[in-house]
C-alpha cells in the first residue's frame, strides 16, 4: 500500500532539488558567463529621440553561446543577436571549455534526474530496502563534484582566441582582461553550493519521513500523512 508522506523537511528538500537543477541548467545555457569589453558607439549609433549617443555596448560570451550586436540593426530596439557560436562540440572555443561543458552537463543531468525522482518521494521512500533520500543525496554530492570540476576548469579557458576577442589582449588563463563575470557564472557557483546543501539536507528529509510520528500514523491506517 502506498503511503503519501509529506513533511516540511522533505518538501523543502524536494523544492530545493528542483530549484538547483533548473538554476544550473539555465546558467549552463546562458551567454552571460563573460561580459566583454565595452565597444564604443559608432557615429551612426545615435539615439533619434535625444540626439545623443547610446551607451557603449558590451557583448556577452558563454561556454558555447554568445550575444552580440548586429551593425545594421543598431538603431532598432532589437539590436542584439544571441545564439550558439559553435555548431558542434569540437567548435567550442577552448579545450578547457569543452571539459567544462562535459562536467557541467553530467552534473546537471544527475541533478535533473534527482529532481524528477524527488517528486515521487512522497509516495516511495525506499528502493530495494535503501532510503531513496540517501541515494539521492549521494547522487547530489557526486553531481556537486562534477560541477566544481567544471567551474575550476572554466577560467583556464580565458586565454583562448575567442575570449581574447571579447576581453582584449591581456586576457589569459584565470585572468579576465577587460571582461567581467556575468550572472550565469555566479548562478552556477550558487547552484553548486546549494547542491551540497541539498545533499546534506536529504538526510534530514529521510529522518523526517521515518520518524516515530510517521510510523504511528501508518499504524493507525492513514494513507495521507502530513507533518510539520
N, C-alpha and C positions, 0 to 999 in steps of 0.2 A: 504494500500500500504506500502511495506517495504522500508524504507529509510536507506541506508547504511551510517552511520555517523562515520567518523574517525577523531579523534583529537590527538594531541601529548599527552595530559594528559590521555586520555582513552587508547591509545595504550601502554603507559608506565605502566599504572596500570595493563593492561592485561598481559604484558610481565613479570612484577614483580610477579604477582599472579602465573603464570606458573613456574617461576624460584623457588619461595618459596616452592611450592608443591613438585617439584622434589628434591630440596635440602633436605627437611625434610624426604622424602621417602628414599632417598639414605642413609642419616645418620642413619635412623632407621634400615635399613637392613645391615648396615656395622658392621664389627667386631672390628673396630678401636675406640671403646669408651675408653677402658683402654689398655695401653701398659704395659705389665708385666715386672717384674724384669728380668734383663739380665741373661741368662743361659750360663755359661762358656762353651767354646768349649771342646769337649772330645778329647782324644789323637788321635782318629781316624779321627776327623774333621779337616783335613789338606788340604790346597789348593795345588793341584797337580802341578800347574804351578809355584808357587813361593816357595813352601816348607814351608810356614808359616801358622800359624793357622788363621782361619777366625775370624771375629769379633763375639762377643757373640750374640746369637740370642735372640730377645725379642718377646715373643708370645703376641697376642692381644686378647682381650675379649670384646664382645658386649653384648647387652641385652639378646640375645638368640643365638648369633653367635660367633664363635671363630676361630682363626688361630693358628696353632701350627706346630712344626717341627716333621717330621717323621724320626726316628733314622736311619732306614735302607736306607734312601734316602739322607743323609746329604752330600754326595759327588756329587750330581747332582744339576743342577740349579733349578729344580722343587722340592725343598726340604720342602715345606710347604703344609699343608692341611687345607683348610678353609671349614667350614660347620656348621650347627646348632648343638649345644651340647644338645639341648632339643628337643626331638621328639614330645612333645606336650606342651601345655601351662602350665600344672602343674609341668613340669620338669624344668621350668625356675628357675635359682639358688636362687632367693630371692623373698619373698612376695612383697617387695618394687619394685623390677624389674618387677614383674607381673603387679602391679599397674601402673608403668611407661609405660609398653607396652600397657596397655589399654588406658591410657590418650593420649599417642602419636598416637596410631592407630586411635582413634576417631578424634583427631585434624587433622591428615594427611588426613583422608577420607573427612573431611569438606573442607580442602584446595584443594584437588583434584577435588571435586565437583565444587567449586568456579572457579578453573582454567578452567574446562570444560565449565562452563556457560559463563565465561568471553570472550571466543572466539566469542560467539554469540551476545555479547552486541553491536557489530557494526550494527546489524540489529534490535535487540529487546532491547529497552531501558527501558521498563516498563512492569510489570506483575500485572494485576488486579489494575491498576492505582497506583501502587507503583514502585518507581525507582528501577530497578534491581541492580544499583550500590550501593544504600543504603542498600539493602537487603544483597548483597554480602559482603559489608563492615562490616555489623553486624555479619555475619557468620564468617568472618575472625577474628574479635575481639574475638568471642567465641572460635574459634579454637586456638587462641593465649593463652587464659586462660588454655585450656586443655594442651597445650604444656608446659606452665610454671609449672603446677602441676606435669607433668611427669618429668621435669628436676629437680624440687626440691626433688622429692622422689627418684630419681636415686641414688644420693650419699649415701642415707641411707642404701642402699643395699651393700655397700662396705665391710661390716663386714660378709657377707655370706661366707660359706666354699669355694665356687668356686672362689670368689675374693681373698680370703686369699691364695689359692693355686697359684695364679698368682702374688699377691702383697706382700706376706710374712706375718709373724705372727703379724706385727704391724698394718696391715690394719684393719680398723673398720669403723663404720658409719661416713661418712664425713671426713675420714682420709685415704689417698691413700696408705700409707705404702711405698713400693718400686716401686709402679706403677706411671705412669704419664698419663695425659689425652691425648687421641688421637684426630685426626682431626674431627671425627664424632661428638664428644661431642660439639666441638666448632662450627661445622656446624649447629648443632641443635639449639644452642644458637643464632647464627647469623640469622638462618631462623625464629626463634621466634620473634626477633627484627623486621625483615623485614615484618613479618606477621602483626604486629601492624602498621607499616608504610603503608602497603597496605590498611589496614582498614581505616586509616585516609585519604589516597590519593584517596580512592573510592569516597569521597565527591567531590573532585576536578574534577574527571572524570565525575561525574554527572553534575556538573556546566558547564563543557566544552561542553557536548553534548546537553544541554538545553539552551545554550546561545542565545542571540538575533541574532547573526550572523547565527547560525544554523537555527533558525526559519525563517529568511529572505531567506535563501537558499531553505528551504522547500516550502515557499510560491511562490517562482519562478519556482517551479515544478521540481527541481533537485532531482534525486533519489540517486546519489552518492555525498556525501558531505565530503570534506577533508579540514580540517582547522588546521593551525599551532597553 
